Amino acid sequence: MKHLFTSLLFGLTLFFSTIQGQIIKTKLDIVGGISAREYVHGGLRYQYSDFGQVGFYYGGDMGLDNSIITTYAADNMLHFGKENYYSGRPVWYARQGLTLIKGIEVDRKVFRSNFDLALGREFPVSDWLGFNIDMGILCQFREKHKLNNGGDYFYNDNWYWMPLIRAQIYFSL
């Protein structure tokens, strides 16, 4: 499976590198980063307009805790401000996202749903490489526990807020 993924990624990179033109080169980004509640993550981000991008990410805690945590995230970035020469889009952005977290602990499975709002900035280094950082708030609006012994579900629908910070590096195809 690892070799199939590597071969597919190499093939896609080779395919997109042979296509000439600035429009296609900056539309799709391969993204990797670290964040509060998205943990270490990787994914794809697509520029659907001159000022909008949508991203999909998969991540987890990399085994740093006694539990196994997996995250699935999607976000929408609306760019504004001065346009950057390398990326062809404004460098400032407002981000709205949804993160689903699955945690497997010793005695239970925990499912969390988070909504996040953030403001950030891109720092393009070249026309194919850059990084971005954003800060904002994260709202957990749902938490569900399922005991491994077949016990009842426990729901916690109390909303709570926490600060959010995220840093990513991206490679434009």
Buried (B, 14 or more C-beta within 10 A) or exposed (E): EEEEEEEEEEEEEEEBEEEEEEEEBBBBBBBBBBBBBBBBBEBBBEBEEEBBBBBEBEBBBEEEEEBEBBBBBBBBBBBEEEEBEBBBBBBBBBBBBBBBBBBEBEEBBBBBBBBBBBEBBBBBEEBBBBBBBBEBEBBBEBBBBEEEEEEEEEEEEEEEEEEBBBEBBBEBB
